[in-house]
């Protein structure tokens, strides 16, 4: 959810620990993030922000996210979004797309991950 809110496809990896190598370069901005099951936006979550809420928070509770993004002319399968796949043939896509754009009189067929000709053209 956090990665998607920032414009990425999703979260590739998450971990938490006390690692001063990276923690010395960044400031924690959110504490006590709790999201409802099925949350689709940060509006479905509760959290605290600001330095007064972060006082006394040990670094062993810091959460690190490695977000993933798919470049133009690739797509990701919504059931397996970790991998970006090149668009086939003469198709194109926008960044972070779930499908490729097909030529005129064709449509994207998710099951075959390719373009099929429209049946009534």
URQUI-V277657 format. One record per residue. N is the residue number from 1. SS is DSSP state (@ for helix, = for strand, . for the rest). PSI is psi in radians with two decimals (none if undefined). OMEGA is omega as a letter, one per 30 degrees, with the letter a starting at -180 (none if undefined). Layout:
n={N,N}
ss={SS,SS}
psi={PSI,PSI}
omega={OMEGA,OMEGA}
This chain:
n={1,2,3,4,5,6,7,8,9,10,11,12,13,14,15,16,17,18,19,20,21,22,23,24,25,26,27,28,29,30,31,32,33,34,35,36,37,38,39,40,41,42,43,44,45,46,47,48,49,50,51,52,53,54,55,56,57,58,59,60,61,62,63,64,65,66,67,68,69,70,71,72,73,74,75,76,77,78,79,80,81,82,83,84,85,86,87,88,89,90,91,92,93,94,95,96,97,98,99,100,101,102,103,104,105,106,107,108,109,110,111,112,113,114,115,116,117,118,119,120,121}
ss={.,@,@,@,@,.,.,.,.,=,=,=,=,=,=,=,.,.,.,@,@,@,@,.,.,.,.,.,.,=,=,=,=,=,=,.,.,.,.,.,.,@,@,@,=,=,=,=,=,.,@,@,@,@,.,.,.,.,@,@,@,.,=,=,=,=,=,=,.,.,.,.,.,=,=,=,=,.,.,=,=,=,=,=,=,=,.,.,.,.,.,=,.,.,.,.,.,.,.,.,=,.,.,.,.,=,=,=,=,.,.,.,.,=,=,=,=,.,.,.,.}
psi={-0.78,-0.78,-0.77,-0.65,-0.55,0.10,0.16,2.93,-0.77,-2.94,2.11,-0.70,2.50,2.53,2.75,2.47,3.13,1.74,1.64,-0.25,-0.77,-0.57,-0.41,-0.29,-0.20,2.70,2.34,2.30,-0.32,2.49,2.55,0.93,2.16,2.15,2.53,2.71,2.32,0.25,2.36,-0.17,2.93,-0.32,-0.35,0.14,2.77,2.52,2.90,2.53,2.93,2.66,-0.50,-0.53,-0.29,-0.13,2.33,0.14,2.05,2.57,-0.24,-0.21,0.00,2.46,2.29,2.37,2.40,1.80,2.72,2.64,2.51,2.26,3.04,2.66,0.41,2.92,2.86,2.56,2.22,-0.32,-0.19,1.10,-0.02,-0.53,2.31,2.35,2.42,2.46,2.42,2.68,-2.26,0.57,2.79,2.96,2.85,2.92,2.42,0.61,2.62,-0.02,2.93,2.63,2.27,2.78,2.97,2.49,0.45,2.79,2.72,2.18,1.91,-0.72,-0.67,-0.09,0.87,3.08,2.42,2.63,2.40,2.38,-0.38,0.43,none}
omega={a,l,l,l,l,l,l,l,a,a,l,a,l,l,l,l,l,a,a,l,a,a,l,a,a,l,l,a,a,l,l,l,l,a,l,l,a,a,a,l,l,l,l,a,l,a,l,l,l,a,a,l,a,a,l,a,a,a,l,l,l,l,l,l,l,a,a,a,l,a,l,l,l,l,l,l,a,l,a,a,a,a,l,a,l,l,a,l,a,l,l,l,l,l,l,a,l,a,l,l,a,l,l,l,l,l,l,l,a,a,a,a,l,a,l,l,l,a,a,l,none}
